[in-house]
C-alpha cells in the first residue's frame, strides 16, 4: 500500500508524519534538527534523502540533511528515533 509522507517545519525542528493511503492513522517522528527553526523541507524521491532549510540568528542559514537512507542516519536528539 502507498505511504503518504508529510514534512512539517516548525520553530522546534522538522517533523515527519506518515500514514497509509487511507490517511486515517498517522505516525509522527521528530523533532529532527531539534531547536532549529525549519523553514522548508523536501524529500528526494531518487535517493530517499530528506533535506531541510534551517536558520538561526547564531548559525545563520544552513541546508541540513535530516535523513540519509544509505546509512539511515537521522539528526535527532531522541535515541529511539534514530
N, C-alpha and C positions, 0 to 999 in steps of 0.2 A: 504494500500500500504506500502511496506517496507520502512524503513527510513535508509538512508546512513549517517553515522557519521564519521567525520574525526577530530582527536585530533591533534592540532598543538602546539608544544612547541617552544617558542621564548625567546629572552632575556627580553622581556617585559611581559611575563606571558604565560598562557595557553589559547588557543582559541578553541572553539568548532564550527565546521562547519557542518551544517545539510542540507540534501536535500532529495527529494523523489527518487524513483527508477530511474526516467529518468535523474536525475543529471543535469537538465538544470538551475534551480534556486537554489541558496544557501543562507542560513541564517547564519550569523556569530554572535556568542555570545562571550563575553570576553572583556578584558583580565581578567582571574581569576588568583589569586595569583599575582596580579599586581606588577610589579617591580622585581619579582623573575625570574632569568633565569630558564626556564623549559627545561630539557634535555630529558625527557621521560614521556609519559602519556599513561595510559591503562584504558580500560573500563572493569569492572567486569560484565559479562553478567548475572550472577546469582543474584546479588544484585542491579545492575544498577548503582553502585558507579563508580566514576572516580577518579583515583589516579594519582599523578604526582610526579616525582623526581625533586626537586628543589635544587639549590645550590647557595650560595653566599659566598663572602670572609668573611663576618661578621658573618653569622649564620651557615656556613658550609652546608653540605649536609643534606637534610630533605626529608621525604616522606610526602606529604600533601594530604589531601582529598579535591578534588575540588568540588565534588557533592556527597551528601548523599541522596539517593532517599526517605528514610523513613521520613526525615524532610524537604527534598527539599532545604537544606541549601547549599549555594554557597559561596565560598571565592572570593568575588568581591567587589571592591570599588564603583561600579556603582549600585545604588539602583534599577534602572529599570531592572537589570538583575538578581536580587535575587529571 
